[in-house]
Amino acid sequence: MAGLRILHAESSKGWGGQENRTLNELLSMRERGHELAVVGRPGARILDRAKEQGFATYTVDMRGAIDVPGILGLRRAIRDFRADILNTHSGRDTQLAGMAARSMSGRPRIVRTRHLALPITSRFTYSVLPDHVVTVSRHVENYLVEAGVPREGITTVPTGIDFGRYSRSTVAGNLREELGLPADALLVGTVAILRAKKGHAEILDAAPEVLRRFPDAHFVFAGDGPQTDNLKARIAAEGLTGKVHLLGLRRDVTNVLASLDVFVLPTHQEALGTAFIEAGAMGLPAVATRVDGVPEVVQDGTTGLLVPAQDGKALIEPICRLLADPIYRRGMGANASEFVRRKFAREVMAEGMERLYQRLLEAR
């Protein structure tokens, strides 16, 4: 198959699961012989990461939903890169880049990836502007169909990650040393942006009782975000300072995961939950919430334990059950590793995207 020219557009400046998936797509599609580039706003983290990996990048300030200079800048990027495919990721870039592409002759095919499990604000950017929509989970696909997007215009391609980085034999897992904890301390942790909807507050609701039963346990939160100050204040006020450790934003996520005994993320909403895929890849059992796309990644009773959302007390028993029984814990972690490696490999994602792109170009 001849190499495709694929331009990814992203108006978000931050870094999260969405941007992580896009970077993984860039890398895995390049391995398959395609040319890729990214267009983003000034200061966007995705541009820095893409540049670091040797991809062409274009900077266009997408200031609002109707931004004529933005549309012209995006047209220029599409033309300069000679894109066969334009893949958009957020609302603003879909609107602006979609309009830019639709106003060109010999335009690229437009694919919008929907990463979120939130209500949509504009059906126009799903049903009219793109040629096709990709969703990261069946849950999101079903939601879009309910919202009026025709199912034949949607394909689910689950997020895939590079499992080459997730091996306990190659990752030190030295977080205990870094925090000055004994080698046999039990570590319960999470990796997520510190945002209210990720449920860190519920972990703090459960922590005192877990620590009462397991005095040598510690909790770690990797990530930064708008809840940082609230969580710090609460940890101090409840006397948990030496027991709950805020690690900040980490580039060594695999090292953090390899140090944990149990992964917990009581998210209130999640399109799929890449964090659970990464934890599973490192052989960790997860305590998670039964919401949205999470049950597609965490199999209750097999690879983790599911609880209701927004109920901190519901976390206590599953966390304690896993801490109490190393054999049960490791068995569940081994199941998680086997399951995610089969279902969420980067190669499987790249194959799905490649098939879709090909189909759209042939239909042209």
C-alpha positions as CSV (number, residue, x, y, z in Angstrom):
1,M,0.0,0.0,0.0
2,A,1.4,3.4,-1.0
3,G,2.2,5.7,2.0
4,L,-0.5,8.2,3.0
5,R,0.1,11.8,4.0
6,I,-1.8,12.3,7.3
7,L,-2.2,15.7,9.0
8,H,-3.4,15.7,12.6
9,A,-5.0,18.9,13.9
10,E,-5.4,19.7,17.6
11,S,-6.6,22.9,19.2
12,S,-6.0,21.8,22.8
13,K,-2.7,23.0,24.3
14,G,-2.5,20.6,27.2
15,W,-1.3,17.0,27.6
16,G,-3.7,14.1,28.4
17,G,-5.0,10.8,27.1
18,Q,-6.2,12.5,23.9
19,E,-2.8,13.9,23.0
20,N,-1.1,10.7,24.1
21,R,-3.2,8.7,21.7
22,T,-2.5,11.1,18.9
23,L,1.3,10.8,19.5
24,N,1.0,7.0,19.5
25,E,-0.9,7.1,16.2
26,L,1.9,9.3,14.7
27,L,4.6,6.9,15.8
28,S,2.8,3.7,14.8
29,M,1.6,5.0,11.4
30,R,5.1,6.2,10.6
31,E,6.4,2.7,11.3
32,R,3.9,1.5,8.7
33,G,5.4,3.8,6.0
34,H,3.1,6.8,6.1
35,E,4.1,10.5,6.3
36,L,2.6,12.5,9.3
37,A,2.5,16.0,10.6
38,V,0.7,18.0,13.3
39,V,-0.9,21.4,13.3
40,G,-1.6,23.0,16.7
41,R,-1.7,26.2,18.5
42,P,1.3,28.2,19.8
43,G,2.6,26.6,23.0
44,A,0.7,23.3,22.5
45,R,2.5,20.4,24.2
46,I,1.6,18.1,21.3
47,L,3.7,20.2,19.0
48,D,6.7,19.9,21.3
49,R,6.4,16.1,21.7
50,A,5.8,15.7,17.9
51,K,8.9,17.8,17.2
52,E,11.0,15.7,19.7
53,Q,10.0,12.6,17.7
54,G,11.0,14.2,14.4
55,F,7.6,15.0,12.9
56,A,6.8,18.1,10.8
57,T,4.7,20.6,12.8
58,Y,2.7,23.7,11.8
59,T,1.6,26.4,14.3
60,V,-1.7,28.1,13.7
61,D,-3.6,30.1,16.4
62,M,-7.1,28.8,16.4
63,R,-8.7,31.6,18.5
64,G,-12.4,30.9,18.2
65,A,-15.1,28.9,16.4
66,I,-15.1,31.5,13.5
67,D,-11.5,32.6,13.0
68,V,-10.8,33.7,9.5
69,P,-7.0,34.0,9.9
70,G,-7.1,30.6,11.6
71,I,-9.0,29.0,8.7
72,L,-6.5,30.5,6.2
73,G,-3.5,29.3,8.3
74,L,-5.0,25.8,8.4
75,R,-5.6,25.8,4.6
76,R,-2.0,26.8,4.1
77,A,-0.8,23.9,6.4
78,I,-3.1,21.4,4.6
79,R,-1.8,22.6,1.2
80,D,1.9,22.7,2.2
81,F,1.8,19.2,3.7
82,R,-0.2,17.9,0.7
83,A,-2.5,16.0,3.1
84,D,-4.5,13.0,1.9
85,I,-6.2,12.7,5.3
86,L,-7.0,15.5,7.8
87,N,-7.6,14.0,11.3
88,T,-9.1,16.4,13.8
89,H,-9.4,15.9,17.5
90,S,-11.2,18.7,19.4
91,G,-14.2,20.9,18.7
92,R,-12.4,24.0,17.6
93,D,-9.9,22.4,15.3
94,T,-12.6,20.2,13.8
95,Q,-14.7,23.3,13.0
96,L,-11.8,25.5,11.6
97,A,-9.7,22.8,9.9
98,G,-12.9,21.2,8.6
99,M,-14.0,24.4,7.0
100,A,-10.5,25.0,5.7
101,A,-10.4,21.6,4.0
102,R,-13.9,21.8,2.7
103,S,-13.1,25.0,0.9
104,M,-10.3,23.4,-1.1
105,S,-10.4,21.7,-4.4
106,G,-9.0,18.1,-4.3
107,R,-9.4,18.3,-0.5
108,P,-8.2,15.7,1.9
109,R,-10.7,13.2,3.5
110,I,-11.7,14.6,7.0
111,V,-11.8,12.2,10.0
112,R,-12.8,13.5,13.4
113,T,-11.7,11.4,16.4
114,R,-14.0,11.6,19.4
115,H,-12.0,10.9,22.6
116,L,-14.4,12.1,25.3
117,A,-17.5,10.7,27.0
118,L,-19.1,14.1,27.4
119,P,-22.3,15.5,25.8
120,I,-21.5,17.0,22.4
121,T,-22.1,20.7,21.8
122,S,-22.5,20.7,18.0
123,R,-23.8,17.9,15.8
124,F,-22.5,19.9,12.8
125,T,-18.9,18.9,13.7
126,Y,-19.8,15.2,13.6
127,S,-22.5,14.8,11.0
128,V,-21.6,17.5,8.4
129,L,-18.0,18.7,8.5
130,P,-16.1,15.3,8.8
131,D,-16.4,12.5,6.2
132,H,-16.2,10.0,9.1
133,V,-16.0,9.9,12.9
134,V,-13.7,7.6,14.9
135,T,-14.6,6.8,18.5
136,V,-12.2,5.4,21.1
137,S,-14.8,3.1,22.7
138,R,-18.2,1.5,22.0
139,H,-19.6,3.6,24.7
140,V,-18.8,6.8,22.9
141,E,-20.0,5.3,19.6
142,N,-23.4,4.4,21.1
143,Y,-23.7,7.9,22.7
144,L,-23.1,9.6,19.4
145,V,-25.7,7.5,17.7
146,E,-28.2,8.4,20.4
147,A,-27.2,12.1,19.8
148,G,-28.2,11.7,16.2
149,V,-24.9,10.9,14.4
150,P,-25.6,8.1,11.8
151,R,-23.9,4.8,12.9
152,E,-22.6,4.1,9.4
153,G,-20.5,7.3,9.7
154,I,-18.8,6.1,12.9
155,T,-16.0,3.5,13.4
156,T,-14.7,2.5,16.9
157,V,-10.9,2.1,17.0
158,P,-9.8,1.5,20.6
159,T,-6.8,3.5,21.8
160,G,-3.6,1.4,21.6
161,I,-0.3,1.9,23.4
162,D,3.3,0.9,22.9
163,F,3.7,-2.2,25.1
164,G,7.4,-2.2,24.5
165,R,7.8,0.3,27.3
166,Y,5.8,-1.7,29.9
167,S,7.9,-4.5,31.2
168,R,8.7,-4.9,34.9
169,S,12.0,-6.4,33.9
170,T,13.2,-3.2,32.2
171,V,11.7,-0.6,34.5
172,A,13.3,0.0,37.9
173,G,10.2,0.9,39.8
174,N,12.2,2.8,42.4
175,L,9.5,5.2,43.8
176,R,9.9,3.8,47.4
177,E,13.6,4.7,47.4
178,E,12.8,8.2,46.0
179,L,10.2,8.8,48.7
180,G,12.4,7.3,51.5
181,L,9.9,4.4,52.1
182,P,10.8,0.9,53.3
183,A,11.2,-1.7,50.5
184,D,8.1,-3.6,51.7
185,A,5.7,-0.6,52.0
186,L,2.5,-1.2,50.1
187,L,1.8,1.4,47.4
188,V,-1.6,2.3,46.1
189,G,-1.5,4.9,43.4
190,T,-3.0,6.7,40.4
191,V,-1.8,8.5,37.3
192,A,-4.2,11.2,36.2
193,I,-4.7,14.9,35.8
194,L,-5.7,16.4,39.1
195,R,-9.2,17.3,38.1
196,A,-12.3,16.9,40.2
197,K,-13.9,14.3,37.7
198,K,-10.9,12.0,38.2
199,G,-12.1,11.2,41.7
200,H,-8.9,11.9,43.8
201,A,-11.2,13.3,46.5
202,E,-12.9,9.8,46.8
203,I,-9.5,8.2,47.2
204,L,-8.9,10.6,50.2
205,D,-12.3,9.5,51.6
206,A,-11.2,5.9,51.6
207,A,-7.5,6.5,52.6
208,P,-7.9,6.8,56.5
209,E,-9.7,3.4,56.8
210,V,-7.3,1.7,54.4
211,L,-4.4,3.1,56.4
212,R,-6.0,2.0,59.7
213,R,-6.1,-1.6,58.4
214,F,-2.7,-1.4,56.6
215,P,-0.5,1.0,58.6
216,D,2.5,0.4,56.2
217,A,0.6,1.4,53.1
218,H,1.1,4.7,51.2
219,F,-0.9,6.5,48.5
220,V,0.7,8.3,45.5
221,F,-0.9,10.7,43.0
222,A,1.1,11.3,39.8
223,G,-0.1,14.3,37.8
224,D,-0.9,18.0,38.1
225,G,-4.0,20.1,37.4
226,P,-6.6,22.5,38.8
227,Q,-7.2,20.4,42.0
228,T,-3.6,20.5,43.2
229,D,-4.1,23.2,45.9
230,N,-7.4,21.7,47.2
231,L,-5.9,18.2,47.5
232,K,-2.7,19.6,49.2
233,A,-4.8,21.5,51.7
234,R,-7.1,18.5,52.4
235,I,-4.1,16.1,52.9
236,A,-2.6,18.5,55.4
237,A,-5.9,19.1,57.2
238,E,-6.6,15.4,57.6
239,G,-3.1,14.6,58.9
240,L,-2.3,12.5,55.8
241,T,0.9,14.4,54.8
242,G,3.4,11.5,55.3
243,K,1.0,9.0,53.8
244,V,-0.4,10.5,50.7
245,H,2.3,11.8,48.3
246,L,1.6,14.2,45.5
247,L,4.3,13.5,42.9
248,G,3.4,16.3,40.3
249,L,3.6,15.7,36.6
250,R,5.9,12.8,35.8
251,R,7.6,11.9,32.5
252,D,8.5,8.5,34.1
253,V,5.0,7.1,34.3
254,T,6.2,3.6,33.7
255,N,8.5,3.9,36.7
256,V,5.6,5.1,38.9
257,L,3.4,2.2,37.7
258,A,6.1,-0.4,38.2
259,S,6.4,0.7,41.8
260,L,2.7,0.2,42.7
261,D,0.9,-2.7,44.2
262,V,-2.6,-1.5,43.3
263,F,-3.8,1.0,40.7
264,V,-6.9,3.0,41.7
265,L,-8.8,5.6,39.6
266,P,-12.4,6.3,40.7
267,T,-13.1,8.5,37.6
268,H,-16.6,10.0,37.2
269,Q,-16.6,9.8,33.4
270,E,-14.2,8.2,31.0
271,A,-14.5,7.6,27.3
272,L,-12.2,4.6,27.6
273,G,-9.4,5.1,30.2
274,T,-5.9,4.8,28.8
275,A,-4.6,5.0,32.3
276,F,-6.2,1.6,33.0
277,I,-4.6,0.1,29.8
278,E,-1.1,1.4,31.0
279,A,-1.6,0.0,34.5
280,G,-2.8,-3.3,33.1
281,A,0.2,-3.5,30.8
282,M,2.4,-3.2,33.9
283,G,0.6,-6.1,35.5
284,L,-1.4,-4.1,38.0
285,P,-4.9,-4.9,39.1
286,A,-7.2,-1.8,39.1
287,V,-9.9,-0.5,41.3
288,A,-12.1,1.5,39.0
289,T,-15.6,2.9,38.6
290,R,-18.4,1.3,36.6
291,V,-18.9,4.3,34.2
292,D,-18.9,4.9,30.5
293,G,-16.1,3.0,28.6
294,V,-14.3,1.8,31.7
295,P,-15.9,-1.7,31.8
296,E,-14.5,-2.2,28.2
297,V,-10.9,-2.0,29.8
298,V,-11.4,-3.2,33.3
299,Q,-13.1,-6.6,33.5
300,D,-14.8,-6.8,36.9
301,G,-13.5,-9.7,39.0
302,T,-10.9,-10.7,36.4
303,T,-8.5,-7.8,35.7
304,G,-9.8,-5.4,38.4
305,L,-12.7,-4.5,40.7
306,L,-15.5,-2.1,39.7
307,V,-17.4,0.2,42.2
308,P,-20.0,2.9,41.8
309,A,-18.8,6.4,40.9
310,Q,-18.6,9.2,43.5
311,D,-18.6,6.9,46.5
312,G,-15.3,7.0,48.3
313,K,-16.4,4.5,50.9
314,A,-17.0,1.9,48.2
315,L,-13.3,1.9,47.4
316,I,-12.2,0.7,50.9
317,E,-13.1,-3.1,50.6
318,P,-11.7,-3.7,47.1
319,I,-8.4,-1.9,47.9
320,C,-8.1,-3.8,51.2
321,R,-8.9,-7.1,49.5
322,L,-6.1,-6.6,47.0
323,L,-3.6,-5.4,49.6
324,A,-4.4,-8.3,51.9
325,D,-3.7,-11.1,49.4
326,P,-0.6,-10.9,47.2
327,I,-1.5,-14.0,45.3
328,Y,-5.0,-12.7,44.4
329,R,-3.4,-9.3,43.5
330,R,-0.7,-10.7,41.2
331,G,-3.1,-13.1,39.5
332,M,-5.5,-10.3,38.7
333,G,-2.5,-8.2,37.5
334,A,-1.4,-11.0,35.2
335,N,-4.9,-11.2,33.8
336,A,-4.9,-7.5,33.2
337,S,-1.6,-7.6,31.3
338,E,-2.7,-10.5,29.1
339,F,-6.1,-8.8,28.3
340,V,-4.8,-5.3,27.5
341,R,-1.9,-6.6,25.4
342,R,-4.3,-8.5,23.2
343,K,-6.9,-5.8,22.9
344,F,-5.1,-2.4,23.1
345,A,-1.8,-2.8,21.2
346,R,-0.6,0.2,19.3
347,E,-0.4,-1.9,16.2
348,V,-4.1,-2.9,16.4
349,M,-5.0,0.8,16.6
350,A,-2.8,1.7,13.7
351,E,-4.3,-1.1,11.6
352,G,-7.8,0.0,12.3
353,M,-7.0,3.7,11.4
354,E,-5.1,2.6,8.2
355,R,-8.1,0.5,7.1
356,L,-10.5,3.4,7.6
357,Y,-8.3,6.0,5.8
358,Q,-7.9,3.6,2.9
359,R,-11.6,3.0,2.6
360,L,-12.3,6.7,2.7
361,L,-9.8,7.4,-0.1
362,E,-11.1,4.6,-2.2
363,A,-14.6,5.9,-1.8
364,R,-13.6,9.3,-3.1
